[in-house]
C-alpha cells in the first residue's frame, strides 16, 4: 500500500467529512479509497474492451407500457450467456423495479445495459459496473461441489 498526501480546500474537506458521516466511514482514508475506486472503475473498464466485468443494472419501468416487460425479458433471453439473474418487485399497480445481474466482456455487458436503459418507458436506470480479473479456470472444492470460477474485482 502506498501513502499519498493531497491538499484540499476547506469546502471539499468538509464535503468529504459530511460524506463520511452520512455513509458511516470511520476514517478519511477508507472514504477516499471508495470515492476513487468508484470514479476509476467505469473509466478503467471503458478503456479496455476485453476486460471482464460483473454489473448490476437497476431500473424502474411501467409494467403495462407497450409490451415493455416482454421486450426487457427478451433482451435478457437473447443475451443469456451474460445474464446471471434478474429480480423484479412491484412498486404499485403499474411500476416495477428490476435488477439484472450480468457477467462477461465489458463491451457486451455495457451494450446490453445501455440497451435496457434506452428502452422507451424505462426510468431511473443505472449501471453499476465492476471490472474483474478471473482466475481463468473452473474448479470445485471437493465434496461434490459444483465447478465454478473465482472472479476478483480489478480495482
Long-range contacts (C-beta under 8 A, 24 or more apart in sequence): 37-155, 40-155, 41-129, 41-130, 41-131, 41-155, 42-129, 44-131, 44-154, 44-155, 45-106, 45-110, 45-129, 45-131, 46-106, 46-110, 48-106, 48-131, 49-105, 49-106, 49-107, 50-105, 50-106, 51-105, 51-106, 51-131, 51-132, 51-154, 52-103, 52-104, 52-105, 52-106, 52-131, 52-132, 52-133, 52-134, 52-151, 53-103, 53-104, 53-105, 53-106, 53-109, 53-129, 53-130, 53-131, 53-132, 54-84, 54-101, 54-102, 54-103, 54-109, 54-129, 54-130, 54-132, 54-151, 55-101, 55-102, 55-103, 55-109, 55-110, 55-113, 55-127, 55-128, 55-129, 55-130, 56-99, 56-100, 56-101, 56-102, 56-127, 56-128, 57-99, 57-100, 57-101, 57-102, 57-112, 57-113, 57-116, 57-117, 57-125, 57-126, 57-127, 57-128, 58-97, 58-98, 58-99, 58-100, 58-124, 58-125, 58-126, 58-128, 59-97, 59-98, 59-116, 59-117, 59-122, 59-123, 59-124, 59-125, 59-126, 60-91, 60-95, 60-96, 60-97, 60-98, 60-122, 60-123, 60-124, 60-125, 61-95, 61-96, 61-98, 61-119, 61-121, 61-122, 61-123, 62-94, 62-95, 62-121, 63-90, 63-94, 63-95, 63-96, 64-94, 65-120, 65-121, 66-120, 66-121, 68-119, 68-120, 68-121, 68-122, 69-96, 71-119, 72-98, 72-116, 72-119, 72-122, 75-112, 75-115, 75-116, 75-119, 76-100, 79-108, 79-112, 82-108, 82-109, 82-112, 83-112, 103-132, 103-151, 106-131, 130-154, 131-155
